[in-house]
């Protein structure tokens, strides 16, 4: 992210305009992973730009007016309700995104499993085993389907926790380095506030 005068943008400053690369505290932000999901990683990067624009003095109304899609406006409103450092907001946005993706994937998997079971039971017209004489009451759901879905959900939850904890621990390491670098009283107070928030996030995530 580049600061060009009082504006923030994701490309170098144009012409002879002086600028500098910034993150949420004037340093480069840690790379986003989105838990390996491209959609969530992109949403996390977009949330960083919104936080940095807010820190640069942009208003929510201005960013909403600049958004061209409903998804962009929704993200602006979501980020504006969150507090914390840019990296904390990014982590929270990506975590919520992963939950949404998992819900969609689970719903799709259940629909596929249900359709497969109905085809095997001959309840879908046109399926090889379908028979006009086969009553719906004879359909017996796969007894192992729900157990498999629970196991898959548990595995996804464990992976999401691992990713979240790794990101938060990385943020804590970055915070320690900034504390060692020192600063004025106001800067150290901000670092203390960020440490308390990170510890709270680590505790809530079960890290």
Secondary structure, 3 states (H helix, E strand, C coil): CEEECCEEECCCCCCCCCEEECCCCCCCCCCCCHHHCHHHHHHHHHHHHHHHHHHCCCCHHHHHHHCCCHHHHHHHHHHHCCCCCHHHHHHHHHHHHHHHHHHHHHHHHHHHHHHHHHHHCCCCCCCCCCCCCCCHHHCCCCCCHHHHHHHHHHHHHHHHHHHHHHHHHHHHHHHHHHHHHCCCHHHHHHHHHHHHHHHHHHHHHCC
